[in-house]
Structure formats: C-alpha cells, structure tokens
Amino acid sequence: MLQTIRSNNRLQLFLGLLVGIGFGFLLQKGGVTYYDVIIKQLLLEDFTVVKVMLSAMVTGMLGVHVLRSLGLAQLHPKPGGIGRTLPGALIFGIGFGTLGYCPGTAVGAVGHGALDALIGGVLGMLAGAAVFAAVYPKLTPILNKGNFGPLTFPQLFKVNPWILVIPVSVAMAGLLYVLERTGL
C-alpha cells in the first residue's frame, strides 16, 4: 500500500491536501489560529501555543519512532548547520513577532477569515520564498557555514533512539502537566 502511495503523485497531493485540512482544523480547534492567543504567548501570558506544540511533538516523536521500529517508516534528516539555522530563526522570529502568526497558524487563520493572515502571512511567505529562490545561489556560502550534515541526536550520542525518545517524551509530558496544573 505504501509503495502505491509513493508511486502516485496525484494520490500524494490529495493525501497532502486532506492532511493539511485536518491539520488546519486541529490548529483552529486548539485555538492557536487567533492573533490574540499568539501575541499572549509571545508575552508569556497564555501558554496555549506551547501546549499544542508540546503535544504535537510528543505524539509525532513517539509515532515516528514506533513506525520506524516496525519498519514502516524511515528517517531522512536534512543537513543542518549554523549558517542555515541562525538566519532562518531570525527571519521566522521577526515575522512571527511582527505579524503574530507562524506559517501554519497563518494559513489556519486564513481558513476562518483573517485578512491580516492572508495579506501579511500567506502573501508574505510567498514573496519571501520568491526572494529566497532568486538570491539562493548567492546565499549558498553563508548557508553552508557550520554544516554538521544530516545528524540526529541518537547518532551524535551513538545510542539507540529510544534511549532519548522515552526520557524526552516524559519530560515534555511533565512540562505539559505542570503548565496545565498552574493554569498557564
């Protein structure tokens, strides 16, 4: 079945559309597609966004590693490095703080009619992607600075992934519990 999906581009696009609609629906139901919720997160007044992200990270990490352990999925990490991470983090942070949306929440906010997310968010992302594509050849030397390749933490520490997945999942779940109990 998975081979059928991999070999059929139209099916992949259709499944991607369905997953995207589901993701947007869940972001909206989680309350993280609203400008006020995101700004309150940035002001450390409302931790709804952190709770949603931690929940997604624990679920995704456990799910991917279970599928990987069963031989149903493979990891294909992209190369990382300071030259890629630092500029990307700065651009993301400036856009997030200025507009009040990250890429996923901007698209989700458009789904419930937020024009600021459409104009500033989606159109801004498209313009930014176009500018990046146009100047990419000139950026390559900067992007390759401090390149450490497609390295994962288990590979770095030379341990079975579950040695890290379990304690990190427990720590994230513990943080979720604390945030929920304190009312943040």
TORFINU-738595 format. One record per residue (C-alpha): residue number from 1; residue in three letters; y, z, x. Coordinates in pm, 1 decimal. Layout:
BEGIN
ATOM   nr  rest         Y         Z         X
ATOM  NUM   ALA         Y         Z         X
...
REM end
This chain:
BEGIN
ATOM   nr  rest         Y         Z         X
ATOM    1   MET       0.0       0.0       0.0
ATOM    2   LEU     247.6      89.3     275.9
ATOM    3   GLN     174.0    -241.3     451.2
ATOM    4   THR     260.8    -423.1     127.2
ATOM    5   ILE     596.5    -245.0     114.1
ATOM    6   ARG     668.6    -313.4     482.3
ATOM    7   SER     598.4    -683.9     444.7
ATOM    8   ASN     802.3    -736.2     126.7
ATOM    9   ASN    1179.4    -735.9     189.1
ATOM   10   ARG    1268.6    -759.5    -180.1
ATOM   11   LEU    1048.3    -462.2    -261.5
ATOM   12   GLN    1206.8    -265.5      22.4
ATOM   13   LEU    1553.9    -343.2    -112.7
ATOM   14   PHE    1450.4    -249.1    -466.1
ATOM   15   LEU    1294.5      78.6    -349.9
ATOM   16   GLY    1603.7     146.8    -139.7
ATOM   17   LEU    1822.2      94.9    -444.8
ATOM   18   LEU    1606.9     332.6    -651.9
ATOM   19   VAL    1607.3     598.3    -380.4
ATOM   20   GLY    1983.6     557.8    -337.8
ATOM   21   ILE    2045.1     601.5    -709.4
ATOM   22   GLY    1820.7     907.6    -709.2
ATOM   23   PHE    1998.0    1047.9    -403.2
ATOM   24   GLY    2339.2     996.1    -563.0
ATOM   25   PHE    2218.5    1156.7    -885.6
ATOM   26   LEU    2094.2    1462.1    -694.3
ATOM   27   LEU    2418.7    1488.2    -495.8
ATOM   28   GLN    2613.3    1478.0    -821.6
ATOM   29   LYS    2386.3    1735.2    -988.6
ATOM   30   GLY    2418.4    1954.6    -678.4
ATOM   31   GLY    2796.0    1946.9    -722.7
ATOM   32   VAL    2876.8    1801.9    -380.8
ATOM   33   THR    3044.1    1480.6    -500.3
ATOM   34   TYR    3357.2    1665.7    -609.0
ATOM   35   TYR    3660.4    1674.9    -381.7
ATOM   36   ASP    3736.8    2040.0    -460.5
ATOM   37   VAL    3386.4    2156.3    -363.9
ATOM   38   ILE    3400.4    1974.9     -30.7
ATOM   39   ILE    3750.9    2097.2      54.6
ATOM   40   LYS    3646.4    2454.5     -29.3
ATOM   41   GLN    3350.3    2407.6     206.2
ATOM   42   LEU    3584.6    2299.2     484.5
ATOM   43   LEU    3798.0    2605.8     412.6
ATOM   44   LEU    3481.1    2823.6     422.7
ATOM   45   GLU    3534.3    2932.9      61.8
ATOM   46   ASP    3236.3    2761.5    -107.2
ATOM   47   PHE    2905.1    2700.0      70.2
ATOM   48   THR    2752.4    2466.0    -188.2
ATOM   49   VAL    2753.7    2176.1      59.6
ATOM   50   VAL    2581.0    2384.1     329.6
ATOM   51   LYS    2319.1    2497.9      79.6
ATOM   52   VAL    2244.9    2141.8     -32.1
ATOM   53   MET    2231.0    2017.8     328.3
ATOM   54   LEU    2006.3    2301.7     446.7
ATOM   55   SER    1773.1    2248.6     151.3
ATOM   56   ALA    1754.6    1876.3     228.4
ATOM   57   MET    1696.8    1939.7     599.2
ATOM   58   VAL    1410.7    2183.8     540.8
ATOM   59   THR    1249.7    1959.0     280.0
ATOM   60   GLY    1292.0    1646.5     491.9
ATOM   61   MET    1175.1    1807.7     814.7
ATOM   62   LEU     862.3    1953.5     657.9
ATOM   63   GLY     792.9    1635.9     460.6
ATOM   64   VAL     828.4    1401.9     757.4
ATOM   65   HIS     610.3    1617.8     980.4
ATOM   66   VAL     340.5    1659.2     714.6
ATOM   67   LEU     334.3    1280.6     664.8
ATOM   68   ARG     332.1    1232.0    1041.3
ATOM   69   SER      44.4    1478.3    1084.6
ATOM   70   LEU    -153.4    1290.2     817.4
ATOM   71   GLY     -90.1     960.2     995.0
ATOM   72   LEU     119.0     825.8     706.1
ATOM   73   ALA     448.4     808.9     895.5
ATOM   74   GLN     577.0     752.6    1245.3
ATOM   75   LEU     899.8     870.4    1403.9
ATOM   76   HIS    1123.6     609.2    1560.8
ATOM   77   PRO    1418.5     808.8    1700.0
ATOM   78   LYS    1719.6     613.5    1817.3
ATOM   79   PRO    1857.4     670.9    2167.8
ATOM   80   GLY    2115.1     945.5    2184.6
ATOM   81   GLY    2391.9    1039.9    2422.1
ATOM   82   ILE    2732.8    1197.0    2458.8
ATOM   83   GLY    2907.8     856.4    2452.6
ATOM   84   ARG    2760.9     787.7    2107.9
ATOM   85   THR    2775.3    1134.2    1957.1
ATOM   86   LEU    3123.2    1255.4    2053.9
ATOM   87   PRO    3326.2     956.0    1926.3
ATOM   88   GLY    3111.4     932.1    1611.8
ATOM   89   ALA    3152.5    1303.2    1541.5
ATOM   90   LEU    3528.8    1282.5    1589.1
ATOM   91   ILE    3565.6     981.3    1359.5
ATOM   92   PHE    3336.0    1139.4    1098.8
ATOM   93   GLY    3517.6    1474.2    1117.4
ATOM   94   ILE    3863.1    1321.7    1087.0
ATOM   95   GLY    3756.0    1108.3     790.6
ATOM   96   PHE    3571.0    1396.9     626.4
ATOM   97   GLY    3861.9    1636.7     665.3
ATOM   98   THR    4125.3    1383.6     562.7
ATOM   99   LEU    3951.9    1229.3     263.9
ATOM  100   GLY    3734.2    1520.5     156.2
ATOM  101   TYR    3415.2    1314.7     136.2
ATOM  102   CYS    3133.1    1224.7     370.7
ATOM  103   PRO    2970.3     880.7     329.8
ATOM  104   GLY    2700.9     995.8      86.3
ATOM  105   THR    2929.9    1208.9    -126.3
ATOM  106   ALA    3194.8     933.2    -133.7
ATOM  107   VAL    2950.3     684.9    -283.2
ATOM  108   GLY    2822.5     952.8    -523.2
ATOM  109   ALA    3181.1    1033.4    -626.5
ATOM  110   VAL    3245.0     664.2    -699.8
ATOM  111   GLY    2947.9     686.7    -936.9
ATOM  112   HIS    3133.7     936.7   -1151.2
ATOM  113   GLY    3466.8     755.5   -1134.3
ATOM  114   ALA    3659.0     899.2    -836.7
ATOM  115   LEU    3900.1     622.3    -735.2
ATOM  116   ASP    4006.8     808.5    -419.8
ATOM  117   ALA    3644.3     796.0    -303.9
ATOM  118   LEU    3626.8     423.1    -378.9
ATOM  119   ILE    3950.3     322.7    -209.9
ATOM  120   GLY    3965.9     570.0      77.1
ATOM  121   GLY    3594.2     628.1     116.5
ATOM  122   VAL    3386.8     320.1      45.2
ATOM  123   LEU    3652.3      63.5     135.1
ATOM  124   GLY    3746.3     273.9     439.2
ATOM  125   MET    3382.9     281.9     553.5
ATOM  126   LEU    3353.3     -95.2     512.2
ATOM  127   ALA    3677.7    -152.2     705.8
ATOM  128   GLY    3565.4      90.2     976.1
ATOM  129   ALA    3228.2     -83.4    1005.9
ATOM  130   ALA    3402.1    -420.8    1038.0
ATOM  131   VAL    3634.6    -291.2    1311.1
ATOM  132   PHE    3340.4    -130.3    1492.7
ATOM  133   ALA    3140.5    -454.4    1477.9
ATOM  134   ALA    3438.5    -650.2    1611.9
ATOM  135   VAL    3500.1    -419.1    1910.6
ATOM  136   TYR    3136.3    -319.9    1975.8
ATOM  137   PRO    3094.0    -534.8    2288.6
ATOM  138   LYS    3394.2    -361.7    2448.7
ATOM  139   LEU    3263.6     -16.4    2346.0
ATOM  140   THR    2916.0     -56.8    2495.5
ATOM  141   PRO    3006.2     103.7    2833.7
ATOM  142   ILE    3151.2     408.7    2655.1
ATOM  143   LEU    2862.9     434.5    2407.5
ATOM  144   ASN    2606.5     434.7    2689.6
ATOM  145   LYS    2765.6     728.7    2875.1
ATOM  146   GLY    2535.2    1029.8    2899.1
ATOM  147   ASN    2247.4     838.5    2741.3
ATOM  148   PHE    1931.5    1050.3    2715.5
ATOM  149   GLY    1718.4     798.1    2527.4
ATOM  150   PRO    1510.0     846.2    2212.5
ATOM  151   LEU    1428.7    1209.1    2295.9
ATOM  152   THR    1328.4    1468.6    2036.3
ATOM  153   PHE    1331.0    1846.4    2087.2
ATOM  154   PRO     948.8    1872.6    2089.4
ATOM  155   GLN     940.9    1602.3    2358.2
ATOM  156   LEU    1214.8    1779.0    2554.5
ATOM  157   PHE    1028.5    2111.8    2546.4
ATOM  158   LYS     685.7    1943.0    2574.8
ATOM  159   VAL     542.7    2125.7    2273.2
ATOM  160   ASN     365.6    2037.6    1950.6
ATOM  161   PRO     635.4    1957.1    1690.0
ATOM  162   TRP     505.6    2231.3    1457.9
ATOM  163   ILE     597.1    2491.2    1723.8
ATOM  164   LEU     960.3    2408.6    1644.9
ATOM  165   VAL     936.9    2288.1    1284.6
ATOM  166   ILE     798.4    2614.6    1145.0
ATOM  167   PRO    1048.8    2859.2    1301.8
ATOM  168   VAL    1344.9    2628.1    1239.4
ATOM  169   SER    1239.3    2588.0     874.3
ATOM  170   VAL    1201.2    2964.1     836.7
ATOM  171   ALA    1543.2    3022.2     997.9
ATOM  172   MET    1709.7    2767.4     768.1
ATOM  173   ALA    1538.1    2916.0     462.8
ATOM  174   GLY    1653.6    3259.6     577.6
ATOM  175   LEU    2010.8    3136.0     608.1
ATOM  176   LEU    1986.5    2986.8     259.2
ATOM  177   TYR    1863.0    3320.0     128.7
ATOM  178   VAL    2149.8    3508.3     293.9
ATOM  179   LEU    2409.2    3262.5     162.1
ATOM  180   GLU    2268.7    3289.8    -188.5
ATOM  181   ARG    2245.1    3671.6    -181.9
ATOM  182   THR    2601.9    3709.5     -54.5
ATOM  183   GLY    2736.1    3475.0    -322.4
ATOM  184   LEU    2885.2    3226.4     -77.9
REM end
